[in-house]
């Protein structure tokens, strides 16, 4: 649907009468600059930057949905208990260095 409307620039900016938008006036809109003109169109689901990045990564095979089930959520109490238990071992960097032994 292409609609041409005669507009006037004001101090507030470019104002578009609601009547000129027709049924677009009920949707969330975006303005995009294309080839020397500004196009006002319904906001697409992919307009969010994060969604576009994810789509691009999926298209080249760098992002995919795993075929396994995600692990169950851990309660804050269990998380604290595990952190305390694992924290007794010492810094992870020291554990790795000790594990390497003479290979480093």
Phi and psi in degrees as a GROMACS rama.xvg file:
@    title "Ramachandran Plot"
@    xaxis  label "Phi"
@    yaxis  label "Psi"
@TYPE xy
-104.918  130.432  UNK-2
-129.801  129.328  UNK-3
-102.802  130.107  UNK-4
-130.591  136.109  UNK-5
-83.2274  122.177  UNK-6
-119.374  165.032  UNK-7
-131.166  135.885  UNK-8
-81.6791  133.633  UNK-9
-121.255  177.715  UNK-10
-63.9606  -27.5223  UNK-11
-79.0725  -14.0585  UNK-12
120.176  -159.331  UNK-13
-87.3959  116.985  UNK-14
-105.228  134.312  UNK-15
-115.051  124.021  UNK-16
-62.5633  139.315  UNK-17
-57.9721  -35.0441  UNK-18
-59.788  -34.5365  UNK-19
-68.8495  -24.7052  UNK-20
-79.8198  -18.6416  UNK-21
58.4257  -131.915  UNK-22
-74.6236  -10.343  UNK-23
-67.502  -23.4163  UNK-24
-63.6633  -15.7191  UNK-25
-93.7828  -6.75005  UNK-26
-108.875  161.302  UNK-27
-74.9166  132.528  UNK-28
-114.265  159.614  UNK-29
-134.481  149.823  UNK-30
-110.547  128.003  UNK-31
-128.052  134.261  UNK-32
-86.046  122.816  UNK-33
-136.493  123.184  UNK-34
43.2434  56.4493  UNK-35
76.3399  13.1582  UNK-36
-141.326  163.749  UNK-37
-108.041  125.283  UNK-38
-106.5  127.297  UNK-39
-105.498  122.256  UNK-40
-144.654  165.807  UNK-41
-61.4227  140.889  UNK-42
-67.9863  126.895  UNK-43
-86.3818  158.764  UNK-44
-63.952  -28.3605  UNK-45
-86.7368  7.76493  UNK-46
-74.9988  -18.9485  UNK-47
-69.3358  131.569  UNK-48
-57.129  -41.2421  UNK-49
-63.5933  -38.9235  UNK-50
-65.3651  -41.9221  UNK-51
-64.5301  -39.7196  UNK-52
-64.994  -45.149  UNK-53
-60.7861  -41.9781  UNK-54
-63.3397  -40.3499  UNK-55
-65.8197  -42.7117  UNK-56
-65.1915  -38.8294  UNK-57
-66.2722  -37.6381  UNK-58
-62.8271  -33.1568  UNK-59
-97.7229  6.10767  UNK-60
81.1539  13.4814  UNK-61
-90.149  -9.30914  UNK-62
-138.217  129.062  UNK-63
-146.615  161.866  UNK-64
-85.605  126.641  UNK-65
-65.147  152.22  UNK-66
-89.0157  0.0753212  UNK-67
-105.452  161.724  UNK-68
-76.7659  140.57  UNK-69
-67.8163  151.341  UNK-70
-66.2985  154.853  UNK-71
-67.6704  151.37  UNK-72
-64.1332  148.775  UNK-73
-104.759  132.842  UNK-74
-68.6704  155.031  UNK-75
-57.8914  -34.2911  UNK-76
-66.3432  -46.2148  UNK-77
-63.7391  -39.6278  UNK-78
-61.3521  -43.555  UNK-79
-64.613  -41.6846  UNK-80
-62.8514  -44.7068  UNK-81
-65.8736  -39.7215  UNK-82
-62.1657  -41.6157  UNK-83
-64.4241  -44.6722  UNK-84
-64.3532  -46.6704  UNK-85
-71.7958  -26.1743  UNK-86
-70.6601  -18.1846  UNK-87
-72.2541  -20.956  UNK-88
-71.6017  -30.9397  UNK-89
113.276  -178.405  UNK-90
-61.8178  141.26  UNK-91
-59.805  -36.7678  UNK-92
-60.0768  -39.6846  UNK-93
-69.0009  -36.3075  UNK-94
-63.0653  -42.731  UNK-95
-65.387  -44.8768  UNK-96
-62.326  -42.8378  UNK-97
-64.6478  -36.8881  UNK-98
-68.1242  -33.7519  UNK-99
-68.4302  -33.5762  UNK-100
62.4156  -125.019  UNK-101
-90.5833  5.70344  UNK-102
-76.8924  -15.5365  UNK-103
